[in-house]
Amino acid sequence: MPDLFTLLPPLGRVSHPLLTRRRVTLVGVSAIIRDQEAYYFEVNRPRYWARRADGTLSVGIGGIGGRIEAGEGPLACLRREVQEELGVRFRLQVPDRTALVH
């Protein structure tokens, strides 16, 4: 699995308790996919859904993605996951900022 600081050197300059003196490994990737008409998200599995006290159903969503397989890089993983889940090829647009989600 790739080391997160090797893949994203700017994170080495971030001061945060989660990143201090730790080896952080990138184990998965995800992306927000869009075309001219819509954004595409992945709906969480039903076992993670919850019914609130008022009766409404809480369903989580996230970006399209998955776990990085042995010998696979993050971009290759993302291309594979998008192909598997949506059956499409995509053009990657790199954002001007990176978010660390814990």
TILO-799758 format. One record per residue: residue in one letter; residue number from 1; x, y, z of N, C-alpha, C in turn. Coordinates in Angstrom, 2 decimals, padded with zeros to 5 digits. Example, Ala and Ser with C-alpha at 12.3 -4.5 7.8 and 13.67 -1.06 7.14 Angstrom:
// TILO-799758
+------+-----+---------+---------+---------+---------+---------+---------+---------+---------+---------+
! rest !  nr !    n_px !    n_py !    n_pz !   ca_px !   ca_py !   ca_pz !    c_px !    c_py !    c_pz !
+------+-----+---------+---------+---------+---------+---------+---------+---------+---------+---------+
!    a !   1 !  013.19 ! -005.69 !  007.80 !  012.30 ! -004.50 !  007.80 !  013.20 ! -003.30 !  007.80 !
!    s !   2 !  012.85 ! -002.25 !  007.08 !  013.67 ! -001.06 !  007.14 !  012.90 !  000.03 !  007.87 !
+------+-----+---------+---------+---------+---------+---------+---------+---------+---------+---------+
***
This chain:
// TILO-799758
+------+-----+---------+---------+---------+---------+---------+---------+---------+---------+---------+
! rest !  nr !    n_px !    n_py !    n_pz !   ca_px !   ca_py !   ca_pz !    c_px !    c_py !    c_pz !
+------+-----+---------+---------+---------+---------+---------+---------+---------+---------+---------+
!    m !   1 !  000.83 ! -001.18 !  000.00 !  000.00 !  000.00 !  000.00 !  000.88 !  001.25 !  000.00 !
!    p !   2 !  000.51 !  002.23 ! -000.79 !  001.32 !  003.45 ! -000.88 !  001.27 !  004.29 !  000.39 !
!    d !   3 !  002.39 !  004.89 !  000.73 !  002.46 !  005.81 !  001.85 !  001.81 !  007.12 !  001.44 !
!    l !   4 !  000.92 !  007.63 !  002.27 !  000.15 !  008.83 !  001.95 !  001.04 !  010.05 !  001.73 !
!    f !   5 !  002.11 !  010.19 !  002.53 !  002.97 !  011.36 !  002.40 !  003.80 !  011.33 !  001.12 !
!    t !   6 !  004.10 !  010.13 !  000.62 !  004.81 !  010.01 ! -000.65 !  003.90 !  010.43 ! -001.80 !
!    l !   7 !  002.63 !  010.02 ! -001.73 !  001.68 !  010.35 ! -002.78 !  001.26 !  011.82 ! -002.75 !
!    l !   8 !  001.13 !  012.37 ! -001.56 !  000.66 !  013.76 ! -001.41 !  001.62 !  014.53 ! -000.50 !
!    p !   9 !  002.79 !  014.93 ! -001.03 !  003.79 !  015.62 ! -000.20 !  003.27 !  016.82 !  000.58 !
!    p !  10 !  002.30 !  017.61 !  000.07 !  001.82 !  018.74 !  000.87 !  001.26 !  018.33 !  002.24 !
!    l !  11 !  000.79 !  017.10 !  002.37 !  000.28 !  016.66 !  003.67 !  001.38 !  016.61 !  004.73 !
!    g !  12 !  002.62 !  016.48 !  004.30 !  003.74 !  016.48 !  005.24 !  003.90 !  017.80 !  005.96 !
!    r !  13 !  003.31 !  018.85 !  005.42 !  003.38 !  020.17 !  006.04 !  002.16 !  020.48 !  006.91 !
!    v !  14 !  001.20 !  019.58 !  006.95 ! -000.01 !  019.79 !  007.72 !  000.23 !  019.42 !  009.18 !
!    s !  15 ! -000.15 !  020.30 !  010.08 ! -000.02 !  020.02 !  011.50 ! -001.37 !  019.55 !  012.03 !
!    h !  16 ! -001.47 !  018.25 !  012.27 ! -002.72 !  017.68 !  012.76 ! -002.38 !  016.43 !  013.58 !
!    p !  17 ! -003.05 !  016.22 !  014.71 ! -002.74 !  015.06 !  015.56 ! -002.81 !  013.71 !  014.82 !
!    l !  18 ! -003.68 !  013.60 !  013.82 ! -003.77 !  012.34 !  013.07 ! -002.52 !  012.06 !  012.25 !
!    l !  19 ! -001.76 !  013.10 !  011.93 ! -000.61 !  012.94 !  011.04 !  000.73 !  013.01 !  011.76 !
!    t !  20 !  000.74 !  013.35 !  013.04 !  001.98 !  013.55 !  013.77 !  002.68 !  012.22 !  014.08 !
!    r !  21 !  003.91 !  012.10 !  013.61 !  004.78 !  010.94 !  013.87 !  004.09 !  009.60 !  013.62 !
!    r !  22 !  003.36 !  009.52 !  012.55 !  002.69 !  008.27 !  012.20 !  002.97 !  007.93 !  010.75 !
!    r !  23 !  002.96 !  006.65 !  010.48 !  003.00 !  006.19 !  009.10 !  001.56 !  006.05 !  008.67 !
!    v !  24 !  001.17 !  006.79 !  007.66 ! -000.20 !  006.77 !  007.19 ! -000.23 !  006.10 !  005.82 !
!    t !  25 ! -001.05 !  005.07 !  005.70 ! -001.12 !  004.30 !  004.47 ! -002.43 !  004.57 !  003.76 !
!    l !  26 ! -002.35 !  004.80 !  002.47 ! -003.54 !  005.00 !  001.65 ! -004.09 !  003.63 !  001.29 !
!    v !  27 ! -005.30 !  003.32 !  001.72 ! -005.88 !  001.99 !  001.47 ! -007.03 !  002.02 !  000.47 !
!    g !  28 ! -007.54 !  003.20 !  000.17 ! -008.65 !  003.30 ! -000.78 ! -008.73 !  004.68 ! -001.38 !
!    v !  29 ! -009.52 !  004.79 ! -002.42 ! -009.71 !  006.07 ! -003.10 ! -011.18 !  006.22 ! -003.47 !
!    s !  30 ! -011.61 !  007.45 ! -003.65 ! -012.95 !  007.71 ! -004.16 ! -012.95 !  009.05 ! -004.87 !
!    a !  31 ! -013.96 !  009.24 ! -005.68 ! -014.06 !  010.48 ! -006.45 ! -015.52 !  010.84 ! -006.64 !
!    i !  32 ! -015.76 !  012.12 ! -006.79 ! -017.09 !  012.58 ! -007.17 ! -017.10 !  012.59 ! -008.70 !
!    i !  33 ! -018.02 !  011.85 ! -009.27 ! -018.10 !  011.71 ! -010.72 ! -019.28 !  012.55 ! -011.22 !
!    r !  34 ! -019.06 !  013.27 ! -012.29 ! -020.16 !  014.04 ! -012.88 ! -020.04 !  014.03 ! -014.39 !
!    d !  35 ! -021.16 !  014.23 ! -015.03 ! -021.17 !  014.46 ! -016.47 ! -021.98 !  015.73 ! -016.70 !
!    q !  36 ! -022.44 !  015.94 ! -017.93 ! -023.17 !  017.19 ! -018.24 ! -024.51 !  017.28 ! -017.52 !
!    e !  37 ! -025.04 !  016.13 ! -017.08 ! -026.39 !  016.12 ! -016.55 ! -026.50 !  015.87 ! -015.05 !
!    a !  38 ! -025.52 !  015.20 ! -014.45 ! -025.70 !  014.78 ! -013.06 ! -024.38 !  014.50 ! -012.36 !
!    y !  39 ! -024.46 !  014.44 ! -011.04 ! -023.37 !  013.95 ! -010.20 ! -023.73 !  012.52 ! -009.81 !
!    y !  40 ! -022.71 !  011.66 ! -009.67 ! -022.96 !  010.26 ! -009.34 ! -022.28 !  009.92 ! -008.02 !
!    f !  41 ! -023.07 !  009.36 ! -007.12 ! -022.59 !  008.97 ! -005.80 ! -022.88 !  007.50 ! -005.57 !
!    e !  42 ! -022.21 !  006.95 ! -004.59 ! -022.47 !  005.58 ! -004.18 ! -023.31 !  005.62 ! -002.91 !
!    v !  43 ! -024.38 !  004.86 ! -002.88 ! -025.24 !  004.77 ! -001.71 ! -024.68 !  003.68 ! -000.79 !
!    n !  44 ! -024.57 !  003.99 !  000.49 ! -024.07 !  003.00 !  001.46 ! -024.94 !  001.76 !  001.49 !
!    r !  45 ! -024.37 !  000.65 !  001.90 ! -025.11 ! -000.61 !  002.03 ! -026.22 ! -000.45 !  003.07 !
!    p !  46 ! -027.34 ! -001.15 !  002.86 ! -028.47 ! -001.03 !  003.80 ! -028.11 ! -001.31 !  005.26 !
!    r !  47 ! -027.11 ! -002.14 !  005.52 ! -026.77 ! -002.41 !  006.93 ! -026.27 ! -001.16 !  007.66 !
!    y !  48 ! -025.87 ! -000.12 !  006.89 ! -025.42 !  001.13 !  007.50 ! -026.52 !  002.19 !  007.55 !
!    w !  49 ! -027.70 !  001.88 !  007.06 ! -028.81 !  002.82 !  007.12 ! -029.36 !  002.86 !  008.55 !
!    a !  50 ! -030.01 !  003.94 !  008.89 ! -030.59 !  004.05 !  010.24 ! -031.92 !  004.80 !  010.17 !
!    r !  51 ! -032.82 !  004.40 !  011.02 ! -034.10 !  005.10 !  011.12 ! -033.99 !  006.06 !  012.30 !
!    r !  52 ! -034.26 !  007.33 !  012.03 ! -034.20 !  008.35 !  013.08 ! -035.44 !  008.27 !  013.97 !
!    a !  53 ! -035.37 !  008.95 !  015.10 ! -036.49 !  008.94 !  016.06 ! -037.79 !  009.45 !  015.43 !
!    d !  54 ! -037.67 !  010.38 !  014.48 ! -038.89 !  010.92 !  013.84 ! -039.40 !  010.03 !  012.70 !
!    g !  55 ! -038.72 !  008.88 !  012.47 ! -039.17 !  007.94 !  011.45 ! -038.50 !  008.07 !  010.10 !
!    t !  56 ! -037.76 !  009.16 !  009.88 ! -037.09 !  009.31 !  008.58 ! -035.90 !  008.36 !  008.49 !
!    l !  57 ! -035.64 !  007.93 !  007.27 ! -034.54 !  007.01 !  007.02 ! -033.28 !  007.79 !  006.69 !
!    s !  58 ! -032.18 !  007.48 !  007.35 ! -030.89 !  008.12 !  007.11 ! -030.03 !  007.17 !  006.28 !
!    v !  59 ! -029.71 !  007.59 !  005.07 ! -028.92 !  006.77 !  004.14 ! -027.67 !  007.56 !  003.77 !
!    g !  60 ! -026.49 !  006.98 !  003.95 ! -025.25 !  007.67 !  003.62 ! -024.90 !  007.55 !  002.15 !
!    i !  61 ! -024.23 !  008.56 !  001.65 ! -023.72 !  008.51 !  000.28 ! -022.24 !  008.88 !  000.30 !
!    g !  62 ! -021.53 !  008.51 ! -000.73 ! -020.12 !  008.84 ! -000.82 ! -019.68 !  008.86 ! -002.27 !
!    g !  63 ! -018.41 !  009.10 ! -002.47 ! -017.85 !  009.09 ! -003.81 ! -017.73 !  007.67 ! -004.34 !
!    i !  64 ! -017.60 !  007.55 ! -005.64 ! -017.38 !  006.25 ! -006.27 ! -015.93 !  005.86 ! -006.01 !
!    g !  65 ! -015.69 !  004.65 ! -005.56 ! -014.32 !  004.22 ! -005.30 ! -014.27 !  002.90 ! -004.56 !
!    g !  66 ! -013.10 !  002.59 ! -004.02 ! -012.94 !  001.34 ! -003.30 ! -011.52 !  001.15 ! -002.82 !
!    r !  67 ! -011.23 ! -000.07 ! -002.38 ! -009.91 ! -000.41 ! -001.83 ! -008.87 ! -000.60 ! -002.93 !
!    i !  68 ! -007.66 ! -000.18 ! -002.64 ! -006.53 ! -000.36 ! -003.55 ! -006.06 ! -001.81 ! -003.44 !
!    e !  69 ! -005.95 ! -002.49 ! -004.57 ! -005.49 ! -003.88 ! -004.58 ! -003.96 ! -003.92 ! -004.60 !
!    a !  70 ! -003.40 ! -005.05 ! -004.21 ! -001.94 ! -005.23 ! -004.17 ! -001.33 ! -004.90 ! -005.53 !
!    g !  71 ! -000.28 ! -004.07 ! -005.52 !  000.42 ! -003.70 ! -006.73 ! -000.29 ! -002.64 ! -007.57 !
!    e !  72 ! -001.39 ! -002.12 ! -007.08 ! -002.18 ! -001.14 ! -007.82 ! -001.94 !  000.25 ! -007.25 !
!    g !  73 ! -001.83 !  001.24 ! -008.10 ! -001.71 !  002.62 ! -007.66 ! -003.08 !  003.24 ! -007.46 !
!    p !  74 ! -003.14 !  004.40 ! -006.80 ! -004.42 !  005.05 ! -006.54 ! -005.23 !  005.38 ! -007.79 !
!    l !  75 ! -004.57 !  005.91 ! -008.82 ! -005.30 !  006.27 ! -010.04 ! -005.81 !  005.03 ! -010.76 !
!    a !  76 ! -004.99 !  003.98 ! -010.82 ! -005.43 !  002.73 ! -011.45 ! -006.62 !  002.15 ! -010.68 !
!    c !  77 ! -006.58 !  002.24 ! -009.37 ! -007.70 !  001.77 ! -008.55 ! -008.96 !  002.56 ! -008.86 !
!    l !  78 ! -008.82 !  003.86 ! -008.95 ! -009.98 !  004.71 ! -009.22 ! -010.57 !  004.39 ! -010.60 !
!    r !  79 ! -009.71 !  004.24 ! -011.59 ! -010.20 !  003.89 ! -012.94 ! -010.93 !  002.55 ! -012.91 !
!    r !  80 ! -010.37 !  001.56 ! -012.23 ! -011.00 !  000.24 ! -012.14 ! -012.35 !  000.32 ! -011.43 !
!    e !  81 ! -012.39 !  001.00 ! -010.31 ! -013.63 !  001.10 ! -009.54 ! -014.74 !  001.82 ! -010.31 !
!    v !  82 ! -014.39 !  002.91 ! -010.99 ! -015.40 !  003.64 ! -011.77 ! -015.90 !  002.76 ! -012.91 !
!    q !  83 ! -015.00 !  002.04 ! -013.56 ! -015.40 !  001.13 ! -014.65 ! -016.32 !  000.04 ! -014.11 !
!    e !  84 ! -015.96 ! -000.55 ! -012.96 ! -016.77 ! -001.62 ! -012.37 ! -018.15 ! -001.13 ! -011.93 !
!    e !  85 ! -018.19 !  000.04 ! -011.32 ! -019.44 !  000.51 ! -010.73 ! -020.34 !  001.28 ! -011.69 !
!    l !  86 ! -019.74 !  002.02 ! -012.62 ! -020.54 !  002.82 ! -013.55 ! -020.43 !  002.36 ! -015.00 !
!    g !  87 ! -019.39 !  001.59 ! -015.30 ! -019.20 !  001.12 ! -016.67 ! -018.78 !  002.21 ! -017.64 !
!    v !  88 ! -018.08 !  003.22 ! -017.13 ! -017.65 !  004.34 ! -017.99 ! -016.17 !  004.64 ! -017.78 !
!    r !  89 ! -015.59 !  005.31 ! -018.75 ! -014.24 !  005.85 ! -018.61 ! -014.41 !  007.31 ! -018.21 !
!    f !  90 ! -013.37 !  007.88 ! -017.62 ! -013.49 !  009.26 ! -017.18 ! -012.20 !  010.03 ! -017.39 !
!    r !  91 ! -012.32 !  011.33 ! -017.33 ! -011.16 !  012.23 ! -017.38 ! -011.01 !  012.82 ! -015.99 !
!    l !  92 ! -009.83 !  012.70 ! -015.44 ! -009.57 !  013.17 ! -014.09 ! -009.29 !  014.66 ! -014.08 !
!    q !  93 ! -009.96 !  015.38 ! -013.19 ! -009.68 !  016.79 ! -012.95 ! -009.17 !  016.90 ! -011.52 !
!    v !  94 ! -007.96 !  017.33 ! -011.36 ! -007.36 !  017.43 ! -010.03 ! -007.79 !  018.75 ! -009.39 !
!    p !  95 ! -008.33 !  018.68 ! -008.17 ! -008.76 !  019.91 ! -007.50 ! -007.57 !  020.71 ! -007.02 !
!    d !  96 ! -007.82 !  021.97 ! -006.69 ! -006.73 !  022.82 ! -006.19 ! -006.46 !  022.55 ! -004.71 !
!    r !  97 ! -007.32 !  021.76 ! -004.05 ! -007.12 !  021.42 ! -002.64 ! -007.37 !  019.93 ! -002.44 !
!    t !  98 ! -006.76 !  019.37 ! -001.41 ! -006.97 !  017.98 ! -001.04 ! -007.60 !  017.94 !  000.34 !
!    a !  99 ! -008.60 !  017.08 !  000.52 ! -009.26 !  016.95 !  001.82 ! -008.83 !  015.65 !  002.48 !
!    l ! 100 ! -008.49 !  015.73 !  003.75 ! -008.18 !  014.55 !  004.54 ! -009.44 !  014.21 !  005.32 !
!    v ! 101 ! -010.04 !  013.07 !  005.00 ! -011.28 !  012.65 !  005.64 ! -010.97 !  011.50 !  006.57 !
!    h ! 102 ! -011.35 !  011.65 !  007.82 ! -011.07 !  010.60 !  008.82 ! -012.37 !  010.06 !  009.35 !
+------+-----+---------+---------+---------+---------+---------+---------+---------+---------+---------+
***
